[in-house]
Amino acid sequence: MLTLYIGNKNYSSWSLRPWLALRAAGIDFEERRLTLFSESFQREVSAVSPAGRVPVLVDDGFAVWDSLAIIEYAADRNPHAPLWPQDGRDRARARSICAEMHSGFQALRARMPMNVEARLPGLGWDLAVQRDIDRICAMWTSLRTLNAAQGPFLFGGFSAADAFYAPVVLRFATYQPALPDPVLDYMRAVLDHPATREWVDAACAEHEFIPEDEPYRAAR
């Protein structure tokens, strides 16, 4: 059995990506949720990963860390699971946009951190954030136009690409920037996916305030 170590569902965008990809693809795993910034967090995660961060996937004692590496390992282990698009060029494009998310959009990620349960319209916006939003909107709109006949997600069916951008969907729901209709339609599809709903419900049920993840708000 695979074991996926994750952080708080309300805050941990990196944890969401492989969790959602595996759940949506029907790959069985045991979830181990660790509390970010707790006294036990570093001890627990360092016991399974030399990187000392979540997410970590453990397969019979073998650890794979980093969300993209986890998804690629799961795809190799489950070649028939729908983690990546079937078409070769679509797979290459999906990997390209996952890599872009992995290394880019620093302004959006810094100024609008994931906070699933919150509604903070307008908070964090600046011109650098808007440039990230514009690029994401152009990407999603282009891919949805190309693949509209195949389904409601970026490449038709739900794939790792949608899992990688799900934290952005949740950020947009929290901070509510102005978005074009095609982007709102895509967001609805992601938010309505059963795996996303499962994560969101669990995130909203945590009721844990972590000051390190919310420097912009006082404790409630």
C-alpha positions in Angstrom: 0.0 0.0 0.0 1.2 3.5 -0.9 1.3 6.0 2.0 1.1 9.7 1.1 2.3 12.1 3.8 0.6 15.5 3.5 0.2 18.8 5.4 -2.9 20.6 6.5 -5.5 20.4 3.8 -6.5 24.1 4.3 -3.0 25.4 3.5 -0.8 22.8 1.8 -1.0 23.4 -1.9 1.9 21.1 -2.6 0.2 18.3 -0.8 -3.1 18.8 -2.7 -1.5 18.2 -6.1 -0.4 14.5 -5.7 -3.3 13.7 -3.4 -5.8 15.0 -5.9 -4.1 13.3 -8.9 -3.9 9.9 -7.2 -7.5 10.1 -5.8 -9.0 11.2 -9.2 -7.1 8.4 -11.0 -8.4 5.8 -8.6 -5.0 4.9 -7.2 -5.3 3.5 -3.6 -3.2 5.1 -0.9 -3.2 5.6 2.8 -3.2 9.2 3.9 -1.0 10.5 6.7 -1.8 14.1 7.6 0.9 16.0 9.5 0.3 19.4 11.2 2.5 22.1 9.6 4.8 23.9 11.9 3.9 21.7 14.9 6.6 20.4 17.3 6.3 16.9 15.8 6.1 17.8 12.1 9.9 17.9 11.3 10.5 14.8 13.3 7.7 12.8 11.5 8.5 13.9 8.0 12.2 13.6 8.4 11.7 10.0 9.5 10.5 9.2 6.0 12.1 11.7 3.7 15.6 13.3 3.7 14.1 16.4 2.2 12.1 17.0 5.4 9.0 18.4 3.6 5.6 17.3 2.5 4.3 15.8 0.3 6.1 12.4 0.5 4.9 9.2 -1.0 6.2 6.0 0.6 6.0 2.7 -1.2 7.2 -0.3 0.9 9.8 1.9 2.6 10.9 3.7 -0.6 10.3 7.4 -0.4 9.5 9.7 -3.3 9.2 13.4 -2.5 8.2 16.5 -4.5 4.7 16.6 -6.0 5.7 16.2 -9.6 8.1 13.3 -8.9 5.3 11.6 -6.9 2.9 11.9 -9.8 5.5 10.6 -12.3 6.3 7.6 -10.0 2.6 6.8 -9.6 2.2 7.0 -13.4 5.1 4.6 -13.9 3.7 2.2 -11.3 0.1 2.5 -12.7 0.5 2.8 -16.5 -3.2 2.5 -17.2 -4.3 5.1 -14.7 -5.4 8.4 -16.3 -2.8 10.6 -14.8 -1.5 12.1 -18.0 -3.3 12.6 -21.4 -3.1 9.7 -23.8 -2.0 11.7 -26.8 1.8 12.2 -26.9 1.7 15.9 -27.6 -1.0 16.5 -25.0 1.2 14.7 -22.5 4.1 16.9 -23.4 2.0 20.0 -23.1 0.6 18.8 -19.8 4.0 18.2 -18.4 5.1 21.7 -19.7 2.4 23.5 -17.9 2.9 21.5 -14.7 6.6 22.4 -14.8 5.6 26.1 -15.3 3.4 25.9 -12.2 6.2 24.1 -10.4 8.7 26.8 -10.9 6.7 29.9 -11.7 3.9 32.2 -10.6 5.9 33.3 -7.6 4.0 36.5 -7.1 0.6 34.8 -7.0 1.9 32.0 -4.7 3.5 34.5 -2.3 0.8 37.1 -2.2 -2.3 34.8 -2.4 -1.4 31.6 -0.4 -3.8 28.8 -0.4 -6.4 29.1 2.3 -9.4 26.9 1.4 -11.9 27.9 4.1 -11.3 31.7 3.8 -13.0 34.3 1.6 -10.6 37.3 1.2 -11.7 39.2 -1.9 -9.0 41.5 -3.2 -6.4 40.7 -0.6 -2.8 40.4 -1.9 -3.5 41.8 -5.4 -0.8 43.8 -7.2 0.4 44.2 -10.7 2.9 41.3 -10.4 0.0 39.0 -9.2 -2.1 40.3 -12.1 0.6 39.3 -14.6 0.5 35.8 -13.2 -3.3 35.7 -13.3 -3.3 36.9 -16.9 -0.9 34.1 -17.9 -2.9 31.4 -16.2 -6.2 32.7 -17.7 -4.6 32.7 -21.2 -3.3 29.1 -20.6 -6.6 27.7 -19.3 -8.7 29.5 -22.0 -6.4 28.2 -24.8 -6.4 24.6 -23.6 -10.2 24.6 -22.9 -10.8 25.9 -26.4 -8.6 23.2 -27.9 -10.1 20.4 -25.9 -13.7 21.4 -25.2 -15.2 18.5 -27.2 -13.3 16.0 -25.0 -14.5 17.1 -21.6 -14.5 20.0 -19.1 -10.9 19.9 -18.0 -7.7 21.2 -19.5 -7.1 18.2 -21.7 -10.7 17.0 -21.7 -10.6 14.4 -19.0 -9.2 15.1 -15.5 -5.4 14.7 -15.4 -2.3 15.6 -13.4 -2.4 19.0 -15.1 -5.7 19.8 -13.5 -4.4 18.6 -10.1 -1.4 20.8 -10.5 -3.6 23.9 -11.0 -6.3 23.0 -8.5 -4.5 25.1 -5.8 -4.8 28.1 -8.2 -8.5 27.4 -8.6 -8.9 27.4 -4.8 -6.8 30.6 -4.5 -9.1 32.3 -7.1 -12.1 31.1 -5.0 -10.6 32.7 -1.9 -9.3 36.0 -3.3 -11.9 36.4 -6.1 -9.9 38.4 -8.7 -11.8 39.4 -11.8 -11.8 36.4 -14.2 -13.2 35.8 -17.7 -16.2 33.4 -18.2 -14.2 30.5 -19.6 -11.9 30.5 -16.6 -14.9 30.6 -14.2 -16.4 27.6 -16.2 -13.2 25.7 -15.8 -13.1 26.5 -12.1 -16.6 25.2 -11.6 -15.6 21.9 -13.2 -12.6 21.5 -10.9 -14.5 22.5 -7.8 -17.3 20.1 -8.7 -15.0 17.1 -9.1 -15.7 14.6 -6.3 -12.0 14.4 -5.3 -11.8 18.2 -5.0 -15.0 18.3 -3.0 -13.6 15.6 -0.6 -10.4 17.7 -0.1 -12.3 21.0 0.4 -14.7 19.4 2.9 -11.9 18.0 4.9 -10.0 21.3 4.8 -13.0 23.3 6.1 -13.4 20.8 8.9 -9.9 21.2 10.2 -10.6 24.4 12.1 -6.8 24.9 12.7 -5.3 28.4 12.6 -1.6 28.4 11.7 -0.1 31.9 12.1 2.9 31.0 9.9 0.4 30.3 7.0 -1.7 33.4 7.7 0.5 36.4 8.4 -2.1 38.6 7.0 -4.8 37.7 9.5 -5.1 37.7 13.3 -6.0 34.5 15.1 -9.7 33.9 15.3 
